[in-house]
Amino acid sequence: MEEHNFVVDLDSFDNNIPSSAYVQAITDCTLIIFTRKDWEDLTNTIIGWESIVHKIVKKSVIQKLDGRSPLVSEDATTRYFAFMEKYPQLLHRIPRSYLASYLGITQSSLSRIRKNIS
């Protein structure tokens, strides 16, 4: 995930249950955490907040679906090129092992792909 985005486990948050997911920052970042009460206060204070949140959630769902589809239907080189195009600023900031995992390939396959396009 790149800068200026929200991370949330909606099921956990909406149902007030512990999350089975976790977030790990692999680069320096500023993390803003909202408690459930903070979130409710925002909803009660900012007119149209629920509409804003709805738009953010909708955009996130679309991005998630767009990101998952190619992982199943495209070859590894195509997935790598798509990542390069979509997230050029992340390409050299994240460890290769994480990139390979995200692309659903081994680190050696990633190295081969990078070598072949150099």
N, C-alpha and C positions, 0 to 999 in steps of 0.2 A: 504494500500500500504506500502510496506517495503522500506527500505533505497535504495538509488542509483537508483531511477526511475524518469522518467519524468511524469509530469501531464500537460495535455493540453486539451482544448476543440477545437478539430481540425476544426470543422465547424466555430466556432467563429473566430479562428485565421486565417484560410484560406480565409474567406470571410470578414474579418475586421469588424465584428459586435460584439456587446456586448454579453457576455456569459450568458446563463441562469443557468449555473452550478457554484458551488463555491468549494473551497478547504479549509478544516479545519484541522489544525495540532492538533493532540491530544497528541503528545509527543513533547519534545524539538526537534527542527530540524534547519537545515540551508536551507533556501529557496533562490534559485537563479532565478531571474526573467529576462526574455528576452523581450525587447520591439520588435516590428516588425522590426524596423531599426536594432537593435542588431542582430536579426536573419538573416536579409538580409546581414549584414556585414559578419557574419560567413559563409554564403553561398558563398559570393564573395571572401572570403579570404582563406578558407580551401578547398583544392582540394579534391573532393570526398565527401564533406559534405552532399550533397543531397542523395548519396547512403547510407551513415551512417544513416541519418534520415529515409530513406525508410525502412531500416532493423529494426530500433527501432519501427517504426509505425507498421510494419508487426508483430513483436513479441508482441506488446501491443494488437493488435487486436486478435491474437491467444489466448493470456492469458485471455482476456476479455471473449471471447467465451467459453473457457474452464471453466472459473469460473461461467458463467451464467447457463450452461447446467445442472450441478448437482443441482442447486437451485430449478429446476423444477422437476427433475426426481428422486431424492434420498430423503430418509427420513431424519429427523433432526439429528439423531445420526450419520448417515453416513456422512452427511455434516460437522458435528462437527469434526469427525475423519479426514476427508479430510483436513479441515482447520488446525488441529493440525499437520498434516503431512507436509502440504505445508508452513505454517507460524509458526513454533514452537517458534520463537523469538518474535512474536507479541502476542501470547496467553495470557501472563500475563502483557503485557504493555498497552493494550487498555481496556477501560471500558467494563464491561459485557453487558451493554445496547447496545453499538455499535456492539459488536460481535453478540448478539442476532439479532439485526436488519439486519446485513450483512447476517446471516444465514437464515433470513426469519422466525424467531421463536420468541416467547415471552421470557422474562427474566426468568419466572418461568419454562418454558420448558427447557431452557438452564441449570438452576440450577438442575433440575431433571436428565438431561443427565449427568452432571458432577458428581452428587451424585451416580448415578448408575454405573459409571465406576471407582469410587474411591475404 
